[in-house]
Amino acid sequence: MKLLVFHIGADRYGLRLRDVLRVLPLVELKQLPLAPDSVAGIMDLHGAPVPVIDLCRASGLPSGEDHFDTRIIVADYVTPAGAHHALGLRAERVMGVQEVGDELLRDSGVQAAPFLGAVASDAQGMLQVVELAQLLPAELCALLFQSADSPT
């Protein structure tokens, strides 16, 4: 499988390339007062507001400094109700695309964070898959996408 590789803190992670809509340079975000800590803000994507999650803060780490390779990954997030939404992910040290054979992926054996999936090892160390569908807790998903998924 092809993964877009980035860092959360010191460790490498990957997001399935099929879930990635685009990768953008870091842009200024509108802050959202009273939003949960993992919400970095919202960005304007061609006139449409897109919520942005800080992957470090979502992982329980402090937000990293902005560097030249800090990016916003715009992903195709599918809610439990099946609705598709653009979701921005603030990711540090975005490295590019890497092919990882399915046979190399192993269960991590740890369930500390439901969005952290299988791991693979290579010459650079361990690489863990981020399961996009499991990234947002139900309450946060409802908060970010309530108007589009609510029955009328």
Secondary structure, 3 states (H helix, E strand, C coil): CEEEEEEECCEEEEEEHHHEEEEEECCCCECCCCCCCCEEEEEEECCEEEEEEEHHHHCCCCCCCCCCCCEEEEEEEECCCCCEEEEEEEEEEEEEEEECCHHHCECCCCCCCCCEEEEEEECCEEEEEECHHHCCCHHHHHHHHHHHHCCC
